Each structure stands twice: as C-alpha cells, then as structure tokens.
C-alpha cells in the first residue's frame, strides 16, 4: 500500500459554490522530499499565526508547491519536512504565497532537497522593512 501525499493548500470543498469547489482531482505529485527551514525576524510584529503560507520551489526541471505552513514565532526557526513533491532539479528560486489575514516577516528561508549531493539553498529577506 503506497502512501500518496497531497498538498491541497487547505481548500474547502462543498456543494455550495460560494464555499468552494464540489470536487477536485488529487494526484501524486512526485517522490522527492524537501526540508524547508524558515527563520522569523526579531522585529516587532514579525510573527504570524494566520499567514497560511506555501512555498513554490522553482528549479532547473520545473516547479512544485508545498502545503500550508503556519504559526511562525518571532526570532525562531521552524522546520517543515515535505514528502511526495516533484523533483525540480537544482533549486534556483522560491515564491512565498500568503493566504491568511496576517503578515509575516522572515529573515531566511532554506530549501534542502533530500539526497546525498543536494546542498541547501538559502534565500535572505534583507533591507528596510518600512
């Protein structure tokens, strides 16, 4: 029995079109595991408990998107292990997508593809905030 991981990005499903679609096709995306570490700034109001962020990972072979990541604590580093994603090749960039009603200020996000020869790639959020 094979486990398939599906990252629906927390969509609601309903027969009421105002609440969401009534059906969805859920498919296996891939066999690659990524670890994402995200460090939240120490600045005032940097934390978030309702950002509902996902990260699109873009590489030399295409892109894949994570599931929802949430509850970021000021000054802390959170780690997310995401199984069953598409292999994007060498990681080149990321797109952070917010779905919640809160703001979040990160200082660094690191993406590491599981495997012996895959070096972590870090993205820094630097400069003035306001």
DOMI-166347 format. One record per residue: residue number from 1; residue in one letter; z, y, x of N, C-alpha, C in turn. Coordinates in Angstrom, 1 decimal. Example, Ala and Ser with C-alpha at 12.3 -4.5 7.8 and 13.67 -1.06 7.14 Angstrom:
<marlums>
+-----+------+--------+---------+--------+--------+----------+---------+--------+---------+--------+
| seq | type |   n_up | n_north | n_east |  ca_up | ca_north | ca_east |   c_up | c_north | c_east |
+-----+------+--------+---------+--------+--------+----------+---------+--------+---------+--------+
|   1 |    A |    7.8 |    -5.7 |   13.2 |    7.8 |     -4.5 |    12.3 |    7.8 |    -3.3 |   13.2 |
|   2 |    S |    7.1 |    -2.2 |   12.8 |    7.1 |     -1.1 |    13.7 |    7.9 |     0.0 |   12.9 |
+-----+------+--------+---------+--------+--------+----------+---------+--------+---------+--------+
</marlums>
This chain:
<marlums>
+-----+------+--------+---------+--------+--------+----------+---------+--------+---------+--------+
| seq | type |   n_up | n_north | n_east |  ca_up | ca_north | ca_east |   c_up | c_north | c_east |
+-----+------+--------+---------+--------+--------+----------+---------+--------+---------+--------+
|   1 |    X |    0.0 |    -1.2 |    0.8 |    0.0 |      0.0 |     0.0 |    0.0 |     1.3 |    0.9 |
|   2 |    X |   -1.0 |     2.0 |    0.8 |   -1.2 |      3.2 |     1.6 |   -0.6 |     4.4 |    0.9 |
|   3 |    X |    0.2 |     5.2 |    1.7 |    0.7 |      6.5 |     1.2 |   -0.4 |     7.6 |    1.4 |
|   4 |    X |   -0.6 |     8.4 |    0.3 |   -1.5 |      9.5 |     0.4 |   -0.7 |    10.8 |    0.2 |
|   5 |    X |   -0.8 |    11.7 |    1.1 |   -0.1 |     13.0 |     0.9 |   -1.1 |    14.0 |    0.3 |
|   6 |    X |   -0.7 |    14.6 |   -0.7 |   -1.5 |     15.6 |    -1.4 |   -0.7 |    16.9 |   -1.5 |
|   7 |    X |   -1.3 |    18.0 |   -1.0 |   -0.7 |     19.3 |    -1.0 |   -1.3 |    20.2 |   -2.1 |
|   8 |    X |   -0.7 |    20.2 |   -3.3 |   -1.3 |     20.9 |    -4.4 |   -1.0 |    22.4 |   -4.4 |
|   9 |    X |   -0.2 |    22.8 |   -3.5 |    0.2 |     24.2 |    -3.4 |    1.0 |    24.7 |   -4.6 |
|  10 |    X |    1.8 |    23.7 |   -5.2 |    2.7 |     23.9 |    -6.3 |    2.0 |    24.5 |   -7.5 |
|  11 |    X |    0.9 |    23.9 |   -7.9 |    0.2 |     24.3 |    -9.1 |    0.8 |    23.6 |  -10.3 |
|  12 |    X |    0.9 |    24.3 |  -11.4 |    1.4 |     23.8 |   -12.7 |    0.2 |    23.2 |  -13.4 |
|  13 |    X |    0.3 |    22.1 |  -14.1 |   -0.7 |     21.5 |   -14.9 |   -0.3 |    21.5 |  -16.4 |
|  14 |    X |   -1.2 |    21.8 |  -17.3 |   -0.8 |     22.0 |   -18.7 |   -2.0 |    21.9 |  -19.6 |
|  15 |    X |   -1.8 |    21.6 |  -20.8 |   -2.9 |     21.7 |   -21.8 |   -3.1 |    23.1 |  -22.3 |
|  16 |    X |   -2.2 |    24.0 |  -21.9 |   -2.3 |     25.4 |   -22.2 |   -3.0 |    26.1 |  -21.0 |
|  17 |    X |   -4.2 |    26.6 |  -21.2 |   -4.9 |     27.2 |   -20.0 |   -4.2 |    28.4 |  -19.4 |
|  18 |    X |   -3.3 |    29.0 |  -20.2 |   -2.5 |     30.2 |   -19.6 |   -1.5 |    29.7 |  -18.6 |
|  19 |    X |   -1.1 |    28.4 |  -18.6 |   -0.1 |     27.9 |   -17.7 |   -0.7 |    27.2 |  -16.5 |
|  20 |    X |   -2.0 |    26.8 |  -16.6 |   -2.7 |     26.1 |   -15.5 |   -3.7 |    25.1 |  -16.0 |
|  21 |    X |   -4.4 |    24.5 |  -15.1 |   -5.5 |     23.6 |   -15.5 |   -4.9 |    22.3 |  -16.1 |
|  22 |    X |   -5.6 |    21.6 |  -16.9 |   -5.1 |     20.4 |   -17.5 |   -5.4 |    19.2 |  -16.7 |
|  23 |    X |   -6.2 |    19.3 |  -15.7 |   -6.4 |     18.1 |   -14.8 |   -6.8 |    18.6 |  -13.4 |
|  24 |    X |   -6.7 |    17.7 |  -12.5 |   -7.0 |     18.0 |   -11.1 |   -7.4 |    16.7 |  -10.4 |
|  25 |    X |   -8.4 |    16.8 |   -9.5 |   -8.8 |     15.7 |    -8.7 |   -8.0 |    15.8 |   -7.4 |
|  26 |    X |   -7.2 |    14.8 |   -7.1 |   -6.4 |     14.7 |    -5.9 |   -6.9 |    13.7 |   -5.0 |
|  27 |    X |   -7.3 |    14.1 |   -3.8 |   -8.0 |     13.2 |    -2.8 |   -7.2 |    13.2 |   -1.5 |
|  28 |    X |   -7.4 |    12.1 |   -0.8 |   -6.8 |     12.1 |     0.6 |   -7.6 |    13.1 |    1.4 |
|  29 |    X |   -6.8 |    13.9 |    2.2 |   -7.5 |     14.9 |     3.0 |   -7.8 |    14.4 |    4.4 |
|  30 |    X |   -6.9 |    13.6 |    5.0 |   -7.1 |     13.1 |     6.3 |   -5.9 |    12.3 |    6.8 |
|  31 |    X |   -5.9 |    12.0 |    8.1 |   -4.9 |     11.2 |     8.7 |   -4.1 |    11.9 |    9.8 |
|  32 |    X |   -4.2 |    13.2 |    9.9 |   -3.7 |     13.9 |    11.0 |   -2.3 |    14.5 |   10.6 |
|  33 |    X |   -1.4 |    14.5 |   11.6 |   -0.1 |     15.1 |    11.4 |    0.0 |    16.4 |   12.2 |
|  34 |    X |    0.5 |    17.4 |   11.6 |    0.7 |     18.7 |    12.2 |    2.2 |    19.1 |   12.1 |
|  35 |    X |    2.7 |    19.7 |   13.1 |    4.1 |     20.3 |    13.1 |    3.9 |    21.8 |   13.2 |
|  36 |    X |    4.5 |    22.5 |   12.2 |    4.4 |     23.9 |    12.2 |    5.9 |    24.4 |   12.4 |
|  37 |    X |    6.1 |    25.3 |   13.4 |    7.4 |     26.0 |    13.5 |    7.1 |    27.4 |   13.3 |
|  38 |    X |    8.0 |    28.0 |   12.5 |    7.9 |     29.4 |    12.1 |    9.2 |    30.1 |   12.4 |
|  39 |    X |    9.2 |    31.2 |   13.2 |   10.4 |     31.9 |    13.5 |   10.3 |    33.3 |   12.8 |
|  40 |    X |   11.4 |    33.5 |   12.0 |   11.6 |     34.7 |    11.2 |   12.2 |    35.8 |   12.1 |
|  41 |    X |   11.8 |    37.0 |   11.9 |   12.3 |     38.2 |    12.7 |   13.8 |    38.4 |   12.4 |
|  42 |    X |   14.4 |    39.2 |   13.3 |   15.8 |     39.5 |    13.0 |   15.9 |    40.9 |   12.4 |
|  43 |    X |   14.8 |    41.5 |   12.0 |   14.8 |     42.8 |    11.4 |   15.4 |    42.7 |   10.0 |
|  44 |    X |   15.9 |    43.8 |    9.5 |   16.4 |     43.9 |     8.1 |   15.4 |    43.4 |    7.1 |
|  45 |    X |   15.8 |    42.6 |    6.2 |   14.9 |     42.1 |     5.1 |   13.8 |    41.2 |    5.6 |
|  46 |    X |   13.8 |    40.6 |    6.8 |   12.8 |     39.8 |     7.3 |   12.7 |    38.4 |    6.6 |
|  47 |    X |   13.8 |    38.0 |    6.1 |   13.9 |     36.6 |     5.5 |   13.3 |    36.6 |    4.1 |
|  48 |    X |   13.0 |    35.4 |    3.6 |   12.4 |     35.2 |     2.3 |   12.8 |    33.9 |    1.7 |
|  49 |    X |   13.2 |    34.0 |    0.4 |   13.4 |     32.7 |    -0.3 |   12.4 |    32.5 |   -1.5 |
|  50 |    X |   11.4 |    33.3 |   -1.5 |   10.4 |     33.1 |    -2.5 |    9.0 |    33.6 |   -2.0 |
|  51 |    X |    8.6 |    33.2 |   -0.8 |    7.3 |     33.6 |    -0.3 |    6.2 |    32.5 |   -0.7 |
|  52 |    X |    6.7 |    31.3 |   -0.8 |    5.8 |     30.2 |    -1.1 |    4.5 |    30.2 |   -0.3 |
|  53 |    X |    4.7 |    30.2 |    1.0 |    3.6 |     30.4 |     1.9 |    2.9 |    29.0 |    2.2 |
|  54 |    X |    1.6 |    29.1 |    2.5 |    0.9 |     28.0 |     3.1 |    0.2 |    28.5 |    4.3 |
|  55 |    X |   -0.2 |    27.6 |    5.1 |   -1.0 |     28.0 |     6.3 |   -2.3 |    27.2 |    6.4 |
|  56 |    X |   -3.4 |    28.0 |    6.5 |   -4.7 |     27.3 |     6.7 |   -4.9 |    27.3 |    8.2 |
|  57 |    X |   -5.1 |    26.1 |    8.7 |   -5.3 |     25.8 |    10.1 |   -6.8 |    25.7 |   10.3 |
|  58 |    X |   -7.3 |    26.5 |   11.2 |   -8.8 |     26.6 |    11.5 |   -9.0 |    26.1 |   12.9 |
|  59 |    X |  -10.0 |    25.2 |   13.1 |  -10.2 |     24.7 |    14.4 |  -11.7 |    24.5 |   14.7 |
|  60 |    X |  -12.0 |    23.8 |   15.7 |  -13.4 |     23.6 |    16.1 |  -14.2 |    22.6 |   15.2 |
|  61 |    X |  -13.5 |    21.8 |   14.4 |  -14.1 |     20.9 |    13.5 |  -13.9 |    21.3 |   12.0 |
|  62 |    X |  -13.5 |    22.5 |   11.7 |  -13.3 |     22.9 |    10.3 |  -11.9 |    23.4 |   10.1 |
|  63 |    X |  -11.4 |    23.2 |    8.8 |  -10.1 |     23.8 |     8.4 |   -9.4 |    22.8 |    7.5 |
|  64 |    X |   -8.1 |    23.0 |    7.4 |   -7.2 |     22.3 |     6.5 |   -6.1 |    23.2 |    6.1 |
|  65 |    X |   -5.4 |    22.9 |    4.9 |   -4.4 |     23.8 |     4.5 |   -3.1 |    23.0 |    4.2 |
|  66 |    X |   -2.0 |    23.6 |    4.6 |   -0.7 |     22.9 |     4.4 |   -0.2 |    23.0 |    3.0 |
|  67 |    X |    0.9 |    22.4 |    2.7 |    1.6 |     22.5 |     1.5 |    2.4 |    23.8 |    1.5 |
|  68 |    X |    3.2 |    24.0 |    0.5 |    4.1 |     25.2 |     0.4 |    5.2 |    25.1 |    1.4 |
|  69 |    X |    5.5 |    26.2 |    2.1 |    6.6 |     26.3 |     3.0 |    7.4 |    27.5 |    2.5 |
|  70 |    X |    8.7 |    27.4 |    2.4 |    9.5 |     28.4 |     1.8 |   10.9 |    28.4 |    2.4 |
|  71 |    X |   11.7 |    29.4 |    2.0 |   13.1 |     29.6 |     2.4 |   13.2 |    29.8 |    3.9 |
|  72 |    X |   12.8 |    31.0 |    4.4 |   12.8 |     31.4 |     5.8 |   14.1 |    32.3 |    6.0 |
|  73 |    X |   14.9 |    31.9 |    7.0 |   16.1 |     32.6 |     7.2 |   16.0 |    33.6 |    8.4 |
|  74 |    X |   16.5 |    34.8 |    8.3 |   16.5 |     35.8 |     9.3 |   16.9 |    35.3 |   10.6 |
|  75 |    X |   16.1 |    35.4 |   11.7 |   16.4 |     35.0 |    13.0 |   16.4 |    33.5 |   13.3 |
|  76 |    X |   16.0 |    32.8 |   12.4 |   16.0 |     31.3 |    12.6 |   14.5 |    30.8 |   12.7 |
|  77 |    X |   14.4 |    29.6 |   13.3 |   13.1 |     28.9 |    13.4 |   13.2 |    27.7 |   12.5 |
|  78 |    X |   12.2 |    27.6 |   11.6 |   12.1 |     26.5 |    10.6 |   11.0 |    25.5 |   11.1 |
|  79 |    X |   11.1 |    24.2 |   10.9 |   10.1 |     23.3 |    11.3 |    9.6 |    22.5 |   10.1 |
|  80 |    X |    8.3 |    22.3 |   10.0 |    7.7 |     21.6 |     8.9 |    6.8 |    20.6 |    9.5 |
|  81 |    X |    6.9 |    19.3 |    9.1 |    6.1 |     18.2 |     9.6 |    5.2 |    17.9 |    8.4 |
|  82 |    X |    3.9 |    18.0 |    8.6 |    2.9 |     17.8 |     7.5 |    2.0 |    16.7 |    7.8 |
|  83 |    X |    2.1 |    15.6 |    7.0 |    1.3 |     14.4 |     7.2 |    0.0 |    14.4 |    6.4 |
|  84 |    X |   -0.9 |    13.6 |    6.8 |   -2.1 |     13.4 |     6.0 |   -3.1 |    14.6 |    5.8 |
|  85 |    X |   -3.1 |    15.4 |    6.9 |   -4.1 |     16.5 |     6.8 |   -5.4 |    16.2 |    7.6 |
|  86 |    X |   -6.4 |    17.0 |    7.4 |   -7.7 |     16.8 |     8.0 |   -7.5 |    17.2 |    9.5 |
|  87 |    X |   -8.2 |    16.5 |   10.4 |   -8.3 |     16.8 |    11.8 |   -9.2 |    18.0 |   12.0 |
|  88 |    X |   -8.7 |    19.1 |   12.4 |   -9.6 |     20.3 |    12.6 |  -10.1 |    20.5 |   14.0 |
|  89 |    X |   -9.8 |    19.5 |   14.9 |  -10.2 |     19.7 |    16.3 |   -9.2 |    20.5 |   17.0 |
|  90 |    X |   -9.7 |    21.3 |   18.0 |   -8.8 |     22.2 |    18.7 |   -8.5 |    23.4 |   17.8 |
|  91 |    X |   -7.2 |    23.7 |   17.6 |   -6.7 |     24.8 |    16.7 |   -7.1 |    26.1 |   17.4 |
|  92 |    X |   -7.8 |    27.0 |   16.5 |   -8.2 |     28.3 |    17.0 |   -7.5 |    29.4 |   16.3 |
|  93 |    X |   -7.2 |    29.3 |   15.1 |   -6.6 |     30.4 |    14.4 |   -5.9 |    29.8 |   13.1 |
|  94 |    X |   -5.1 |    30.7 |   12.5 |   -4.4 |     30.3 |    11.2 |   -4.6 |    31.5 |   10.2 |
|  95 |    X |   -4.4 |    31.1 |    8.9 |   -4.4 |     32.1 |     7.9 |   -3.1 |    31.8 |    7.1 |
|  96 |    X |   -2.2 |    32.8 |    7.1 |   -1.0 |     32.6 |     6.3 |   -1.2 |    33.2 |    4.9 |
|  97 |    X |   -0.9 |    32.4 |    3.9 |   -1.2 |     32.8 |     2.5 |    0.2 |    32.8 |    1.7 |
|  98 |    X |    0.4 |    34.0 |    1.1 |    1.7 |     34.1 |     0.3 |    1.4 |    34.0 |   -1.1 |
|  99 |    X |    2.2 |    33.3 |   -1.9 |    2.1 |     33.1 |    -3.3 |    3.2 |    33.6 |   -4.1 |
| 100 |    X |    4.3 |    33.9 |   -3.4 |    5.6 |     34.3 |    -4.1 |    5.7 |    35.8 |   -4.3 |
| 101 |    X |    6.9 |    36.2 |   -4.8 |    7.1 |     37.6 |    -5.1 |    8.0 |    38.3 |   -4.0 |
| 102 |    X |    8.1 |    37.6 |   -2.9 |    9.0 |     38.2 |    -1.8 |    8.1 |    38.4 |   -0.6 |
| 103 |    X |    8.6 |    39.2 |    0.3 |    8.0 |     39.5 |     1.6 |    8.7 |    38.6 |    2.7 |
| 104 |    X |    7.9 |    38.4 |    3.8 |    8.5 |     37.7 |     4.9 |    7.9 |    38.2 |    6.2 |
| 105 |    X |    8.8 |    38.4 |    7.2 |    8.3 |     38.9 |     8.5 |    8.6 |    37.9 |    9.5 |
| 106 |    X |    7.5 |    37.2 |   10.0 |    7.7 |     36.2 |    11.1 |    7.4 |    36.9 |   12.4 |
| 107 |    X |    7.9 |    36.3 |   13.5 |    7.6 |     36.7 |    14.8 |    6.6 |    35.8 |   15.5 |
| 108 |    X |    6.7 |    34.5 |   15.1 |    5.9 |     33.5 |    15.8 |    5.7 |    32.3 |   14.9 |
| 109 |    X |    4.4 |    31.8 |   14.8 |    4.1 |     30.5 |    14.2 |    3.4 |    29.6 |   15.2 |
| 110 |    X |    3.9 |    28.4 |   15.4 |    3.3 |     27.5 |    16.3 |    2.8 |    26.3 |   15.6 |
| 111 |    X |    1.6 |    25.9 |   15.9 |    0.9 |     24.7 |    15.3 |    0.8 |    23.7 |   16.4 |
| 112 |    X |    1.2 |    22.4 |   16.1 |    1.1 |     21.3 |    17.1 |    0.5 |    20.1 |   16.4 |
| 113 |    X |   -0.7 |    19.7 |   16.8 |   -1.3 |     18.5 |    16.2 |   -0.7 |    17.3 |   17.0 |
| 114 |    X |   -0.3 |    16.3 |   16.2 |    0.3 |     15.1 |    16.8 |   -0.7 |    14.4 |   17.7 |
| 115 |    X |   -0.2 |    14.0 |   18.8 |   -1.1 |     13.3 |    19.7 |   -0.8 |    13.6 |   21.2 |
| 116 |    X |   -1.1 |    12.7 |   22.1 |   -0.7 |     12.9 |    23.5 |   -1.3 |    14.1 |   24.2 |
| 117 |    X |   -2.5 |    14.5 |   23.9 |   -3.1 |     15.6 |    24.6 |   -3.3 |    16.8 |   23.8 |
| 118 |    X |   -2.5 |    17.0 |   22.8 |   -2.7 |     18.2 |    21.9 |   -1.6 |    19.2 |   22.3 |
| 119 |    X |   -1.9 |    20.3 |   22.9 |   -1.0 |     21.3 |    23.3 |   -0.7 |    22.2 |   22.1 |
| 120 |    X |    0.6 |    22.7 |   21.9 |    0.9 |     23.6 |    20.8 |    0.2 |    24.9 |   21.0 |
| 121 |    X |   -0.2 |    25.5 |   19.9 |   -0.8 |     26.8 |    19.9 |    0.1 |    27.8 |   19.1 |
| 122 |    X |    0.4 |    28.9 |   19.7 |    1.3 |     29.8 |    19.1 |    0.6 |    31.1 |   18.7 |
| 123 |    X |    1.0 |    31.7 |   17.6 |    0.5 |     32.9 |    17.1 |    1.6 |    33.9 |   16.9 |
| 124 |    X |    1.5 |    35.1 |   17.5 |    2.6 |     36.0 |    17.5 |    2.3 |    37.2 |   16.6 |
| 125 |    X |    3.3 |    37.6 |   15.9 |    3.2 |     38.8 |    14.9 |    4.0 |    39.9 |   15.6 |
| 126 |    X |    3.3 |    40.7 |   16.4 |    4.0 |     41.8 |    17.1 |    3.4 |    43.2 |   16.7 |
| 127 |    X |    4.2 |    44.2 |   17.1 |    3.8 |     45.5 |    16.8 |    4.8 |    46.2 |   15.8 |
| 128 |    X |    4.5 |    47.4 |   15.4 |    5.3 |     48.1 |    14.5 |    5.2 |    47.5 |   13.1 |
| 129 |    X |    6.3 |    47.4 |   12.4 |    6.3 |     46.8 |    11.0 |    6.1 |    47.9 |    9.9 |
| 130 |    X |    6.4 |    49.1 |   10.2 |    6.3 |     50.1 |     9.2 |    5.8 |    51.4 |    9.8 |
+-----+------+--------+---------+--------+--------+----------+---------+--------+---------+--------+
</marlums>
